[in-house]
Amino acid sequence: MPLVELLETTDVAALVLGRLDTTSMVALGRASRGVRAAQRSAIRDSPHLLVAAASNALALTKGQLVGWFALCDAEADRLPRTRHKRRAGGHYFLYRQPAFEGVLGVHLADAVDWEARLEARRWLRVNLRHSAKKKTVEYGLVFGASDLLVVEEGAAPSAGGC
């Protein structure tokens, strides 16, 4: 049996995911759609795998935490963290085990909530990008989509109250 087919089984995915950090889990999920589906299924069955992966990374920056758990900045700000100075000025936050454990139950009810937040975030990114491209063509502007932020009124899926 090829390795990719083995990783596409939920039981094996759960065993592997319990030992990997967040970066490795994302990289592994890019192997195939089947592997990514097995990962999602394993997380759906055991949401603690999200916390285990974050714990295996030892510490996450605010951006990594927000991306991994599909949180918004305000939710991340309410979690325990340490503040560190940057060499070039400013500061950054690091989140560790107490913050990871606080996410489940407080900000995420379960893995279904996590998946819904991921889908809402993906939907918003795609539609904002599409709206920006559409407006540049409509008005004959020479700006790229990254230069504009166009927010149209309408019903967007909830991103967890962020």
ROBASE-411884 format. One record per residue (C-alpha): x, y, z; residue in one letter; residue number from 1. Coordinates in pm, 1 decimal. Each point is the difference from the previous one (the first is absolute). Example, Ala and Ser with C-alpha at 12.3 -4.5 7.8 and 13.67 -1.06 7.14 Angstrom:
<sites>
+----------+----------+----------+------+-----+
|        u |        v |        w | code | pos |
+----------+----------+----------+------+-----+
|   1230.0 |   -450.0 |    780.0 |    A |   1 |
|    137.0 |    344.0 |    -66.0 |    S |   2 |
+----------+----------+----------+------+-----+
</sites>
This chain:
<sites>
+----------+----------+----------+------+-----+
|        u |        v |        w | code | pos |
+----------+----------+----------+------+-----+
|      0.0 |      0.0 |      0.0 |    M |   1 |
|    151.2 |    338.9 |    -97.6 |    P |   2 |
|     65.9 |    244.4 |    281.5 |    L |   3 |
|   -251.4 |    256.1 |   -127.5 |    V |   4 |
|   -278.9 |   -259.8 |      5.1 |    E |   5 |
|     97.9 |    -94.0 |    353.3 |    L |   6 |
|    -16.1 |    366.4 |    109.2 |    L |   7 |
|   -345.8 |     29.2 |   -155.5 |    E |   8 |
|   -148.0 |   -223.7 |    271.0 |    T |   9 |
|   -149.6 |    182.2 |    296.8 |    T |  10 |
|    150.0 |   -228.0 |    265.7 |    D |  11 |
|    354.9 |     42.1 |   -130.5 |    V |  12 |
|    -56.5 |    373.2 |    -45.3 |    A |  13 |
|   -105.6 |     29.9 |    366.0 |    A |  14 |
|    313.1 |   -183.0 |    117.5 |    L |  15 |
|    229.0 |    210.1 |   -217.1 |    V |  16 |
|   -169.0 |    330.6 |     80.9 |    L |  17 |
|     47.4 |    -54.5 |    371.6 |    G |  18 |
|    377.2 |     11.0 |    -52.0 |    R |  19 |
|     36.4 |    289.9 |   -246.1 |    L |  20 |
|     12.7 |    376.3 |     45.5 |    D |  21 |
|   -221.2 |    244.4 |   -189.3 |    T |  22 |
|    245.2 |     65.9 |   -284.7 |    T |  23 |
|     53.5 |   -370.4 |    -62.6 |    S |  24 |
|   -374.8 |    -66.0 |      4.8 |    M |  25 |
|    -63.0 |    266.4 |   -262.6 |    V |  26 |
|    284.1 |   -132.2 |   -216.1 |    A |  27 |
|   -129.4 |   -356.5 |     30.0 |    L |  28 |
|   -349.3 |    113.3 |    -96.7 |    G |  29 |
|    139.6 |    130.6 |   -327.2 |    R |  30 |
|    101.5 |   -353.9 |   -103.3 |    A |  31 |
|   -346.2 |    -75.3 |   -140.6 |    S |  32 |
|   -366.5 |     76.5 |     41.6 |    R |  33 |
|    -49.5 |   -340.0 |    159.2 |    G |  34 |
|    261.4 |     72.3 |    267.1 |    V |  35 |
|   -157.8 |    338.2 |     71.0 |    R |  36 |
|   -345.6 |   -162.8 |     25.1 |    A |  37 |
|    136.6 |   -262.8 |    239.9 |    A |  38 |
|    155.8 |    276.5 |    211.9 |    Q |  39 |
|   -329.9 |    189.0 |     17.9 |    R |  40 |
|   -184.8 |   -319.2 |     89.3 |    S |  41 |
|    250.5 |    -84.1 |    274.2 |    A |  42 |
|    -28.4 |    353.2 |    141.7 |    I |  43 |
|   -378.5 |    -17.0 |    -20.4 |    R |  44 |
|      8.4 |   -321.2 |    205.3 |    D |  45 |
|    265.8 |    131.6 |    245.2 |    S |  46 |
|     17.7 |    380.9 |     20.0 |    P |  47 |
|    280.9 |    -33.2 |    256.3 |    H |  48 |
|    230.4 |    -73.2 |   -299.2 |    L |  49 |
|     -7.9 |    375.6 |    -71.5 |    L |  50 |
|    135.1 |     66.5 |    349.4 |    V |  51 |
|    251.2 |   -286.0 |    -26.3 |    A |  52 |
|    147.2 |    141.5 |   -321.4 |    A |  53 |
|     26.8 |    347.3 |    149.5 |    A |  54 |
|    161.1 |   -147.4 |    312.1 |    S |  55 |
|    250.3 |   -192.4 |   -212.6 |    N |  56 |
|    104.0 |    333.7 |   -148.7 |    A |  57 |
|     73.2 |    119.5 |    358.4 |    L |  58 |
|    -95.2 |    361.0 |    -78.9 |    A |  59 |
|   -196.2 |    181.3 |   -270.0 |    L |  60 |
|      4.1 |    364.1 |    -98.0 |    T |  61 |
|   -329.2 |    185.5 |     -6.4 |    K |  62 |
|    -24.6 |    -38.4 |   -378.3 |    G |  63 |
|     64.8 |   -372.2 |     19.2 |    Q |  64 |
|   -250.0 |    -44.1 |    283.2 |    L |  65 |
|   -269.9 |    195.8 |   -182.2 |    V |  66 |
|     61.0 |   -197.8 |   -318.4 |    G |  67 |
|     16.7 |   -342.4 |    161.9 |    W |  68 |
|   -307.3 |     26.8 |    222.4 |    F |  69 |
|   -196.4 |    230.3 |   -236.9 |    A |  70 |
|    -32.2 |    269.7 |    266.4 |    L |  71 |
|    -27.2 |    374.0 |    -40.2 |    C |  72 |
|    249.2 |    242.8 |    154.7 |    D |  73 |
|   -234.2 |     96.8 |    283.1 |    A |  74 |
|    -42.0 |   -362.9 |    106.0 |    E |  75 |
|    376.9 |    -54.9 |     -8.4 |    A |  76 |
|     54.1 |    310.8 |    213.2 |    D |  77 |
|   -209.2 |   -154.1 |    279.6 |    R |  78 |
|    223.7 |   -308.2 |     24.0 |    L |  79 |
|    305.7 |    -23.6 |    229.2 |    P |  80 |
|    317.4 |    107.1 |   -181.5 |    R |  81 |
|    345.8 |    143.0 |     44.9 |    T |  82 |
|    122.8 |    321.1 |   -157.9 |    R |  83 |
|    347.0 |     21.2 |   -156.2 |    H |  84 |
|    195.5 |    289.5 |   -151.9 |    K |  85 |
|    105.1 |     -3.9 |   -364.4 |    R |  86 |
|    355.1 |     96.6 |    -86.9 |    R |  87 |
|   -120.1 |    260.0 |   -250.2 |    A |  88 |
|   -248.9 |    147.3 |    246.7 |    G |  89 |
|   -350.6 |    -94.7 |     93.9 |    G |  90 |
|   -108.6 |   -324.3 |    160.2 |    H |  91 |
|   -160.6 |   -335.2 |    -69.9 |    Y |  92 |
|   -205.3 |   -246.9 |    199.5 |    F |  93 |
|     68.9 |   -367.7 |     61.5 |    L |  94 |
|   -271.4 |   -241.6 |    104.6 |    Y |  95 |
|     72.7 |   -328.8 |    178.5 |    R |  96 |
|   -181.2 |   -300.9 |    149.9 |    Q |  97 |
|   -247.4 |    189.6 |    228.1 |    P |  98 |
|   -121.3 |    204.5 |   -296.3 |    A |  99 |
|    -36.4 |   -306.9 |   -223.0 |    F | 100 |
|   -206.0 |   -179.8 |    261.3 |    E | 101 |
|   -214.6 |    309.8 |     52.3 |    G | 102 |
|   -104.0 |     18.9 |   -362.8 |    V | 103 |
|   -209.2 |   -317.1 |      0.3 |    L | 104 |
|   -314.2 |     52.3 |    200.2 |    G | 105 |
|     40.9 |    375.8 |     37.0 |    V | 106 |
|     31.5 |    117.0 |   -361.9 |    H | 107 |
|    -61.9 |   -323.0 |   -191.3 |    L | 108 |
|   -286.8 |   -219.4 |    107.7 |    A | 109 |
|    122.6 |   -296.3 |   -203.9 |    D | 110 |
|    168.9 |    -95.4 |   -325.9 |    A | 111 |
|   -315.3 |     76.7 |   -197.4 |    V | 112 |
|     22.6 |    360.3 |    123.0 |    D | 113 |
|    367.2 |      6.1 |   -107.4 |    W | 114 |
|    -90.2 |   -124.0 |   -349.5 |    E | 115 |
|   -280.3 |    256.2 |    -28.4 |    A | 116 |
|    243.0 |    279.3 |     92.0 |    R | 117 |
|    251.7 |   -123.8 |   -258.4 |    L | 118 |
|   -268.8 |     -7.3 |   -267.3 |    E | 119 |
|   -124.1 |    349.1 |     95.7 |    A | 120 |
|    354.9 |    136.3 |    -16.5 |    R | 121 |
|     57.2 |   -163.2 |   -339.7 |    R | 122 |
|   -332.3 |    134.9 |   -128.9 |    W | 123 |
|     82.2 |    354.0 |    113.6 |    L | 124 |
|    347.7 |     -5.7 |   -158.5 |    R | 125 |
|   -129.0 |   -128.1 |   -332.5 |    V | 126 |
|   -286.2 |    249.2 |    -15.5 |    N | 127 |
|    210.8 |    298.7 |    106.8 |    L | 128 |
|    260.8 |    -90.8 |   -261.3 |    R | 129 |
|   -271.0 |    -43.4 |   -265.5 |    H | 130 |
|   -166.1 |    331.3 |     94.1 |    S | 131 |
|    330.1 |    186.7 |    -21.2 |    A | 132 |
|     76.4 |   -141.8 |   -345.6 |    K | 133 |
|   -354.1 |     76.9 |   -115.7 |    K | 134 |
|     20.0 |    363.8 |    115.7 |    K | 135 |
|    336.6 |     57.4 |   -168.8 |    T | 136 |
|   -146.5 |   -115.8 |   -330.8 |    V | 137 |
|   -326.2 |    194.3 |     40.7 |    E | 138 |
|    170.6 |    331.6 |     66.3 |    Y | 139 |
|    295.5 |    -51.5 |   -230.1 |    G | 140 |
|    246.9 |     40.5 |    285.1 |    L | 141 |
|    359.1 |   -111.3 |    -31.0 |    V | 142 |
|     27.1 |   -117.8 |    358.5 |    F | 143 |
|     42.7 |   -366.2 |     75.7 |    G | 144 |
|   -240.8 |   -187.2 |    221.3 |    A | 145 |
|    252.6 |     12.8 |    283.5 |    S | 146 |
|     -8.9 |    381.8 |     -9.0 |    D | 147 |
|   -371.8 |     15.8 |     67.1 |    L | 148 |
|   -230.6 |   -118.0 |    270.5 |    L | 149 |
|   -357.2 |      1.0 |   -120.6 |    V | 150 |
|   -263.3 |   -109.5 |    242.8 |    V | 151 |
|   -346.3 |    -42.0 |   -146.0 |    E | 152 |
|   -307.2 |    -15.3 |    215.0 |    E | 153 |
|   -158.0 |   -339.5 |     21.0 |    G | 154 |
|    -34.7 |   -304.2 |    214.0 |    A | 155 |
|    333.2 |   -162.1 |     65.3 |    A | 156 |
|     31.6 |   -309.9 |    213.6 |    P | 157 |
|     80.7 |     65.0 |    361.5 |    S | 158 |
|    368.7 |    -29.6 |     90.9 |    A | 159 |
|    -64.5 |    -78.9 |    363.4 |    G | 160 |
|   -102.3 |    348.3 |    106.7 |    G | 161 |
|    325.5 |    166.1 |    -98.6 |    C | 162 |
+----------+----------+----------+------+-----+
</sites>
